[in-house]
Amino acid sequence: MSRVNLQPQQAPAASQPLLAQINQAFGATPNMFKAVANSPAALQSMWAAFGALGTGTLGAKLGEQIAVAIANRNRCEYCLAAHTVLGQNAGASATEMAAAQVGQSDDPRTAAALRFALKVVTDRAQLADGDVAELHEVGFKDEQVVEILAHVALNLYTNYINVALNVPVDFPKVALK
């Protein structure tokens, strides 16, 4: 059971326009957004971050692969389930999403991005020059290195919301590895 209100009609008035946008985008309002809607500022921040990164240069598929890797590392069942569905909607196969969950990919570029993202999480961003150099070696530009970090930060935020507030999973469940 969630530790905060999940009734959208009880969310502050300032959250209502964004909840309507989210409902339209998903065809329903996912529980995570219902929880975050308790704070209009937090909801605005989260929704804007998803929107901004959605226009980035990494592409939706890689963004979702990064998300499942981080969710699995942080044991966030909600984000793992949601981003597995979103990754498949973005063109990733079930096999690619399962591999990404444990930080792996047959594509060297994707594999490097996943290793980097997981190192950022595990080592709390205490990186060496070689960590960024590895991304450059497989073709990532500085813009994309920064976007990977932005995806990591957004996914840490969503993982923490869902785990700390015990948000019920409303996507098809995926087993943690």
C-alpha positions as CSV (number, residue, x, y, z in Angstrom):
1,M,0.0,0.0,0.0
2,S,1.3,3.4,-0.9
3,R,2.5,5.7,1.9
4,V,0.9,8.8,0.3
5,N,-2.4,9.7,-1.4
6,L,-2.9,8.1,-4.8
7,Q,-6.3,9.7,-5.5
8,P,-5.8,12.2,-8.3
9,Q,-9.0,14.1,-7.3
10,Q,-7.4,14.7,-3.9
11,A,-4.2,16.1,-5.4
12,P,-3.7,19.9,-5.1
13,A,-5.5,22.0,-7.8
14,A,-2.1,23.1,-9.2
15,S,-1.4,19.4,-10.1
16,Q,-4.6,18.9,-12.0
17,P,-3.6,20.3,-15.4
18,L,-0.4,18.2,-15.5
19,L,-2.4,15.1,-14.4
20,A,-4.7,15.6,-17.3
21,Q,-1.7,15.8,-19.7
22,I,-0.2,12.7,-18.2
23,N,-3.5,10.8,-18.4
24,Q,-3.8,11.8,-22.1
25,A,-0.2,10.7,-22.8
26,F,-0.6,7.3,-21.2
27,G,-4.3,6.7,-21.7
28,A,-4.5,6.4,-17.9
29,T,-2.6,8.0,-14.9
30,P,0.2,5.7,-13.7
31,N,0.4,5.4,-9.9
32,M,3.8,7.0,-9.8
33,F,2.4,10.3,-11.2
34,K,-0.5,10.0,-8.8
35,A,2.0,9.9,-5.9
36,V,4.1,12.7,-7.2
37,A,1.0,14.8,-7.8
38,N,0.8,15.4,-4.1
39,S,3.5,18.1,-4.8
40,P,2.7,20.3,-7.8
41,A,6.4,21.4,-7.9
42,A,7.7,17.8,-7.9
43,L,5.2,16.8,-10.6
44,Q,6.1,19.7,-12.8
45,S,9.8,18.9,-12.3
46,M,9.4,15.2,-13.2
47,W,7.1,15.7,-16.1
48,A,9.3,18.5,-17.6
49,A,12.4,16.2,-17.2
50,F,10.7,13.4,-19.1
51,G,9.6,15.8,-21.8
52,A,13.0,17.4,-22.1
53,L,14.9,14.1,-22.3
54,G,12.4,12.8,-24.8
55,T,13.7,15.4,-27.2
56,G,17.3,14.5,-26.6
57,T,19.8,12.9,-28.9
58,L,20.1,9.5,-27.2
59,G,16.7,8.2,-28.5
60,A,13.9,6.6,-26.5
61,K,15.2,3.0,-26.8
62,L,18.5,3.7,-25.2
63,G,16.9,5.9,-22.6
64,E,14.6,3.1,-21.6
65,Q,17.5,0.6,-21.5
66,I,19.3,2.9,-19.1
67,A,16.1,3.2,-17.0
68,V,15.7,-0.6,-16.6
69,A,19.4,-1.1,-15.7
70,I,19.1,1.6,-13.0
71,A,15.8,0.3,-11.8
72,N,17.2,-3.2,-11.4
73,R,20.3,-1.9,-9.6
74,N,18.1,0.1,-7.2
75,R,15.5,-2.7,-6.9
76,C,12.7,-0.5,-8.1
77,E,10.0,-2.9,-9.3
78,Y,7.8,-0.1,-10.4
79,C,10.3,1.5,-12.8
80,L,11.5,-1.8,-14.0
81,A,8.0,-2.8,-15.0
82,A,7.1,0.6,-16.5
83,H,10.4,1.1,-18.5
84,T,10.3,-2.5,-19.8
85,V,6.9,-1.7,-21.4
86,L,8.1,1.7,-22.6
87,G,11.3,0.2,-24.0
88,Q,9.4,-2.3,-26.0
89,N,7.1,0.5,-27.2
90,A,10.3,2.3,-28.3
91,G,11.5,-0.6,-30.4
92,A,13.5,-2.8,-28.1
93,S,12.9,-6.5,-28.0
94,A,12.1,-8.3,-24.8
95,T,15.5,-9.9,-25.1
96,E,17.2,-6.5,-25.4
97,M,15.3,-5.2,-22.4
98,A,16.2,-8.2,-20.3
99,A,19.9,-7.8,-21.2
100,A,19.8,-4.1,-20.4
101,Q,18.2,-4.9,-17.0
102,V,21.6,-6.4,-16.0
103,G,23.6,-3.8,-17.9
104,Q,24.4,-5.8,-21.0
105,S,23.8,-5.4,-24.7
106,D,25.2,-6.9,-27.9
107,D,25.5,-3.4,-29.3
108,P,28.9,-2.0,-28.1
109,R,27.6,1.6,-27.9
110,T,24.6,0.6,-25.8
111,A,26.8,-1.7,-23.6
112,A,29.1,1.2,-23.0
113,A,26.2,3.5,-22.0
114,L,24.8,0.9,-19.7
115,R,28.2,0.3,-18.0
116,F,28.7,4.0,-17.6
117,A,25.2,4.6,-16.1
118,L,25.6,1.8,-13.7
119,K,29.0,3.0,-12.6
120,V,27.5,6.4,-12.0
121,V,24.9,4.8,-9.7
122,T,27.2,2.3,-8.0
123,D,30.1,4.7,-7.4
124,R,27.9,7.8,-6.8
125,A,29.4,9.6,-9.8
126,Q,33.0,9.2,-8.6
127,L,34.3,8.6,-12.1
128,A,37.7,8.4,-13.7
129,D,38.7,10.1,-17.0
130,G,38.6,6.7,-18.7
131,D,34.9,6.2,-17.9
132,V,34.0,9.2,-20.1
133,A,36.7,8.4,-22.6
134,E,35.1,5.0,-23.1
135,L,31.9,6.7,-24.2
136,H,33.7,9.0,-26.6
137,E,35.5,5.9,-28.1
138,V,32.2,4.4,-29.1
139,G,30.9,7.6,-30.6
140,F,29.1,9.5,-27.9
141,K,29.6,13.3,-28.0
142,D,29.7,15.4,-24.9
143,E,26.1,16.3,-25.4
144,Q,25.1,12.6,-25.1
145,V,27.4,12.0,-22.1
146,V,25.5,14.8,-20.3
147,E,22.2,13.3,-21.4
148,I,23.2,9.9,-20.1
149,L,23.8,11.6,-16.7
150,A,20.5,13.3,-16.9
151,H,18.8,10.0,-17.5
152,V,20.6,8.6,-14.5
153,A,19.5,11.5,-12.3
154,L,15.9,11.3,-13.5
155,N,15.7,7.5,-12.9
156,L,17.3,7.8,-9.5
157,Y,14.5,10.3,-8.7
158,T,11.7,8.1,-9.9
159,N,13.3,5.0,-8.3
160,Y,13.4,6.8,-4.9
161,I,9.9,8.0,-5.2
162,N,8.5,4.6,-6.0
163,V,10.6,2.6,-3.4
164,A,10.3,5.2,-0.6
165,L,6.6,5.7,-1.1
166,N,5.8,2.0,-1.8
167,V,4.0,2.9,-5.0
168,P,1.9,-0.1,-6.3
169,V,3.1,-1.4,-9.7
170,D,0.4,-0.8,-12.3
171,F,2.4,-2.2,-15.3
172,P,3.0,-5.9,-16.1
173,K,5.5,-7.0,-13.5
174,V,9.1,-7.9,-14.4
175,A,11.3,-9.9,-12.0
176,L,14.3,-8.2,-10.6
177,K,17.6,-9.9,-11.4
